[in-house]
Amino acid sequence: MTSPDAFVRVATARGVTTLTLDSPHNRNALSSPLMTELLAGVAAAVDDDAVRVVVLDHTGPVFCSGADLKETAAAYASGTVPAGMLGDVLAAVRECPKPVLARVAGPARAGGLGLIAAADLAVCAAEATFAFTEVRIGVIPAVISATVLPRLLPRAAAELYLTGDAFDGRRAAEIGLVTTAVPGDELDATVRRYLDSLVRGAPTALAGAKELLRRPAATDLRAELAELSALSTGYFLSGDGIEGVTAFREKRSPRWVAELDG
């Protein structure tokens, strides 16, 4: 059970673990306690075979305001800042073998955008706002660039990194920061539709598909095709592959779907 003093709430139902940022007093800023609990939540979801999908959610009107600047200022004397942990958080989300979906109902700033970009899918309210505000406080969006820049159109990245200007959910979708932007009253229904689709995928296949999405560009086409052909054959001959093909031919749900419905 999640502690009443937790910074991240954890709930699991029908194969979906929801990690809810619950630090509204500082707009869900990326404090050391919040990041520590988020890392633990992701790790637990990875280790739980019953979990198929992870959702990043939030309480309060703000998804995530970025670094906890109050904590950062207090840490200056030590020569370190809490933002140093952010790389571990982004890596954990990005490398999670299970699909990660971010539900963004409100504004996100700076490091919060890195978290959104690290997720495989992100659904936001069209009226939510976003901004890379780092340059306005004398720093740069360094760590989050690892997850953000592969998502963004280059011209948009230059504009938004350099100006720090805010933009809305529809622009976020246009430039690739989020998967889709919908009216706020349609947000939960849209998230549910994605989750219903994601849990239908075989766990091993979902993990394998995520690895494909992270593959670097090939320099030798024929070698790449040979490697991918062998990979494809391995999946067809795997337990999940045989079960999936058999279920399709028998017009029934594969066992990983039946387990959730049962």
C-alpha positions as CSV (number, residue, x, y, z in Angstrom):
1,M,0.0,0.0,0.0
2,T,1.2,3.5,-0.9
3,S,2.2,5.6,2.2
4,P,-0.1,8.6,2.8
5,D,3.1,10.7,2.7
6,A,4.2,9.4,-0.6
7,F,5.3,11.7,-3.5
8,V,4.3,9.0,-6.0
9,R,1.1,7.0,-5.7
10,V,1.1,3.5,-7.1
11,A,-2.0,1.6,-8.3
12,T,-2.3,-1.5,-10.4
13,A,-5.4,-2.9,-12.2
14,R,-6.0,-5.1,-15.2
15,G,-2.3,-5.2,-16.1
16,V,-1.8,-1.4,-15.9
17,T,0.3,0.2,-13.2
18,T,-0.3,3.9,-12.7
19,L,2.4,6.0,-11.1
20,T,0.8,9.3,-10.1
21,L,3.0,12.3,-9.2
22,D,1.5,13.5,-6.0
23,S,3.4,16.6,-4.8
24,P,1.0,19.4,-5.7
25,H,2.4,21.7,-3.1
26,N,5.4,22.4,-5.4
27,R,3.6,21.6,-8.7
28,N,5.0,18.0,-8.8
29,A,8.5,19.3,-9.1
30,L,11.3,16.8,-9.6
31,S,12.6,16.7,-6.0
32,S,14.9,14.0,-4.8
33,P,12.1,12.2,-2.8
34,L,9.8,12.3,-5.8
35,M,12.4,11.0,-8.2
36,T,13.5,8.3,-5.8
37,E,9.9,7.0,-5.5
38,L,9.4,7.2,-9.2
39,L,12.5,5.1,-9.8
40,A,11.2,2.6,-7.3
41,G,7.8,2.5,-8.9
42,V,9.1,1.9,-12.4
43,A,11.5,-0.8,-11.1
44,A,8.6,-2.6,-9.3
45,A,6.4,-2.5,-12.4
46,V,9.2,-4.0,-14.5
47,D,9.7,-6.8,-12.0
48,D,5.9,-7.6,-11.8
49,D,4.9,-10.1,-14.6
50,A,1.3,-9.1,-14.1
51,V,2.0,-5.5,-15.3
52,R,1.8,-5.0,-19.0
53,V,1.7,-1.1,-19.2
54,V,2.9,1.8,-17.1
55,V,1.0,5.1,-16.9
56,L,2.6,8.4,-15.7
57,D,-0.2,10.5,-14.2
58,H,-0.4,13.5,-11.8
59,T,-2.5,15.1,-9.1
60,G,-3.3,18.8,-9.1
61,P,-3.5,21.1,-12.1
62,V,0.2,20.8,-13.1
63,F,1.8,17.6,-14.6
64,C,5.4,18.6,-13.6
65,S,7.1,22.0,-13.1
66,G,10.6,20.7,-13.7
67,A,13.4,20.8,-11.2
68,D,12.6,21.6,-7.5
69,L,14.3,25.0,-7.5
70,K,13.9,25.4,-3.7
71,E,15.7,22.2,-3.1
72,T,18.3,23.1,-5.7
73,A,19.1,26.5,-4.0
74,A,19.5,24.7,-0.7
75,A,21.9,22.3,-2.2
76,Y,24.3,24.8,-3.7
77,A,26.6,24.7,-0.6
78,S,27.3,21.0,-1.2
79,G,28.3,21.6,-4.8
80,T,25.7,19.1,-6.1
81,V,22.1,19.6,-7.3
82,P,19.1,17.2,-7.2
83,A,18.8,17.4,-11.0
84,G,21.7,15.0,-11.2
85,M,19.3,12.2,-10.5
86,L,17.1,13.1,-13.4
87,G,19.2,11.2,-15.9
88,D,18.5,8.0,-13.9
89,V,14.8,8.7,-14.0
90,L,14.7,9.4,-17.8
91,A,16.7,6.3,-18.5
92,A,14.4,4.1,-16.3
93,V,11.3,5.3,-18.2
94,R,12.9,5.2,-21.6
95,E,14.4,1.7,-21.1
96,C,11.3,0.2,-19.4
97,P,10.6,-3.0,-21.4
98,K,6.9,-2.3,-20.9
99,P,5.0,0.5,-22.8
100,V,4.9,3.7,-20.8
101,L,2.1,6.2,-21.4
102,A,2.1,9.8,-20.0
103,R,-1.3,11.3,-19.2
104,V,-0.8,15.1,-19.2
105,A,-3.8,17.1,-18.0
106,G,-2.0,20.3,-17.2
107,P,1.2,22.3,-17.7
108,A,4.7,20.9,-17.9
109,R,7.9,22.7,-17.8
110,A,11.6,22.0,-18.3
111,G,12.4,18.5,-16.7
112,G,8.8,17.6,-16.9
113,L,9.1,17.7,-20.7
114,G,12.0,15.3,-20.5
115,L,9.7,12.9,-18.6
116,I,7.0,13.2,-21.2
117,A,9.4,12.6,-24.0
118,A,10.8,9.5,-22.3
119,A,7.4,7.9,-22.4
120,D,6.5,5.8,-25.4
121,L,3.1,7.5,-25.8
122,A,1.9,10.8,-24.4
123,V,-1.7,12.1,-24.4
124,C,-2.2,15.6,-23.3
125,A,-5.1,18.1,-23.0
126,A,-5.0,20.5,-25.8
127,E,-5.2,23.4,-23.4
128,A,-2.1,22.2,-21.4
129,T,1.0,24.4,-21.9
130,F,4.6,23.5,-22.2
131,A,7.9,25.4,-22.1
132,F,11.7,24.8,-22.0
133,T,12.3,27.6,-19.5
134,E,15.9,26.7,-18.6
135,V,17.6,29.6,-20.5
136,R,15.4,32.1,-18.6
137,I,17.0,31.0,-15.3
138,G,20.6,30.8,-16.7
139,V,20.8,27.1,-17.3
140,I,20.3,24.8,-20.3
141,P,18.0,21.8,-21.0
142,A,21.0,19.4,-21.0
143,V,19.9,16.1,-19.5
144,I,16.4,16.1,-21.0
145,S,17.9,16.6,-24.5
146,A,18.6,12.8,-24.5
147,T,14.9,12.1,-24.6
148,V,13.5,15.4,-26.0
149,L,15.6,16.0,-29.1
150,P,14.9,12.6,-30.8
151,R,11.2,13.5,-30.6
152,L,11.2,17.1,-31.8
153,L,11.4,18.7,-35.2
154,P,14.8,20.4,-35.4
155,R,13.5,23.9,-36.2
156,A,10.9,23.7,-33.4
157,A,13.6,22.5,-31.0
158,A,15.8,25.5,-31.8
159,E,12.9,27.9,-31.4
160,L,11.6,26.6,-28.2
161,Y,15.0,25.9,-26.5
162,L,16.3,29.4,-27.3
163,T,13.2,31.5,-26.6
164,G,11.7,29.6,-23.6
165,D,8.3,30.5,-25.0
166,A,5.2,28.6,-23.9
167,F,3.2,26.5,-26.4
168,D,0.0,24.5,-26.2
169,G,-0.9,20.9,-26.5
170,R,-1.7,21.0,-30.2
171,R,1.7,22.5,-31.0
172,A,3.2,19.8,-28.8
173,A,1.6,17.2,-30.9
174,E,2.6,18.9,-34.2
175,I,6.3,18.9,-33.2
176,G,6.4,15.4,-31.8
177,L,6.6,16.0,-28.1
178,V,3.3,14.2,-27.5
179,T,1.4,11.6,-29.4
180,T,-1.9,13.4,-29.5
181,A,-3.6,16.4,-27.9
182,V,-7.4,16.2,-27.2
183,P,-9.9,18.4,-25.4
184,G,-9.6,18.1,-21.7
185,D,-13.0,16.3,-21.4
186,E,-11.8,13.6,-23.8
187,L,-8.4,13.0,-22.2
188,D,-9.4,10.0,-20.0
189,A,-11.4,8.3,-22.8
190,T,-8.4,8.7,-25.1
191,V,-6.0,7.3,-22.5
192,R,-8.3,4.3,-22.0
193,R,-8.5,3.5,-25.7
194,Y,-4.7,3.4,-25.9
195,L,-4.5,1.2,-22.8
196,D,-7.1,-1.2,-24.2
197,S,-4.9,-1.5,-27.3
198,L,-1.6,-1.8,-25.5
199,V,-2.7,-4.7,-23.1
200,R,-3.6,-6.7,-26.2
201,G,0.0,-7.0,-27.2
202,A,2.1,-10.0,-26.0
203,P,4.5,-9.0,-23.3
204,T,7.6,-10.3,-25.0
205,A,6.5,-8.8,-28.3
206,L,5.9,-5.4,-26.7
207,A,9.4,-5.5,-25.2
208,G,10.9,-6.6,-28.6
209,A,9.0,-3.8,-30.4
210,K,10.4,-1.2,-28.0
211,E,13.9,-2.5,-28.8
212,L,13.2,-2.1,-32.5
213,L,12.2,1.5,-32.0
214,R,15.5,2.2,-30.2
215,R,17.7,0.5,-32.9
216,P,20.3,2.9,-34.5
217,A,20.0,3.6,-38.2
218,A,21.6,0.8,-40.3
219,T,24.7,1.4,-42.4
220,D,24.6,-2.0,-44.2
221,L,21.1,-2.7,-45.5
222,R,21.6,-6.4,-46.3
223,A,23.3,-7.1,-43.0
224,E,20.4,-5.3,-41.2
225,L,17.8,-7.3,-43.1
226,A,19.5,-10.6,-42.3
227,E,19.7,-9.7,-38.6
228,L,16.0,-8.6,-38.6
229,S,14.9,-11.7,-40.5
230,A,16.5,-13.9,-37.9
231,L,14.9,-11.8,-35.1
232,S,11.5,-12.2,-36.8
233,T,11.9,-16.0,-37.1
234,G,12.8,-16.2,-33.4
235,Y,9.6,-14.4,-32.4
236,F,7.4,-16.5,-34.7
237,L,8.9,-19.6,-33.1
238,S,8.6,-18.3,-29.5
239,G,5.9,-19.4,-27.1
240,D,4.0,-16.1,-27.5
241,G,4.4,-16.2,-31.3
242,I,3.0,-19.7,-31.6
243,E,0.2,-18.9,-29.2
244,G,-0.7,-15.7,-31.0
245,V,-0.8,-17.3,-34.4
246,T,-2.8,-20.3,-33.1
247,A,-5.3,-17.9,-31.4
248,F,-5.7,-15.9,-34.5
249,R,-6.4,-19.1,-36.6
250,E,-8.8,-20.4,-33.9
251,K,-10.6,-17.0,-33.7
252,R,-10.0,-16.6,-29.9
253,S,-8.1,-14.3,-27.6
254,P,-4.5,-15.2,-27.0
255,R,-3.8,-16.2,-23.4
256,W,-2.2,-12.9,-22.4
257,V,-5.5,-11.2,-23.2
258,A,-7.6,-14.0,-21.6
259,E,-5.6,-13.6,-18.4
260,L,-6.7,-10.0,-18.0
261,D,-10.3,-10.7,-19.0
262,G,-10.6,-13.7,-16.7
